[in-house]
């Protein structure tokens, strides 16, 4: 049984992380830390509560720590937890900058502790199936991946608007789009990013990073990747809608993923010898994070390498490298970035 401490008990922890912990067999939440008293109370009874994560790390005997703070405060708690002897699961994005991610990864290597990044969409059934089809050679070698991940980011009005603005000031719409960049590497078994080109749009909003960004890049595995991702899609109207599609082109076939307005997903593979179509219903974060936590717990308890579907610190760093470069290019070329005003 892995004894977990949780740093950061805000919205995501309350909606996803704490419920996920309750749905695992090998993980137990024993302590939480948050600067907001109301957030601490959300952890319920039987869990030690601390206003300072450093006090939690000093007083509690935890095997691992889940860092669920905003991304601008991922680095220090993660490094502190690793140096205290705990393994770490960190929310995405791994850090604010490539430099922070490298510092976190160096701390994990120095202490001999495991760091995992919560790219939980790897665990969605459709993405797991895509990886299996590619590994089986169903479409040959992958040469191109096109992705669309467009939604409102919680709207630019209403109760969640401040949360959306915080995302856009910290990492832009790539706060969610980073999942897609990670998936491209997951589908093609890793690789480094090369030839990154990006353009961004702000849609009249005064935020640091673009509310819509288009990226084109290449992985050293040979795949060309294009991504359109947005927090501007229906952001200023009451109507709610999303646009999510993936097309993967191989030498001997294609894989297509389409998600309708009710968030039902259809996955289709068309190859030399046969076609196959599968359906997948929408899953919440709380439904898939338990799978990540079980993989993490097994790796910690057995001292074994984590499975390919569990994102590591190296994966978090690779994702941050393209996020940093794309956002910087968008700001350099755009005319609405706060830093250019």
Beta strands, then each sheet from edge to edge (+ up, - down):
strand 1: 2-7
strand 2: 27-33
strand 3: 48-50
strand 4: 64-67
strand 5: 87-90
strand 6: 115-117
strand 7: 142-150
strand 8: 193-201
strand 9: 212-219
strand 10: 224-230
strand 11: 243-250
strand 12: 253-259
strand 13: 265-271
strand 14: 275-280
sheet 1: 3+ 2+ 1+ 4+ 5+ 6+
sheet 2: 8+ 9- 10+ 7+ 11- 12+ 13- 14+
end
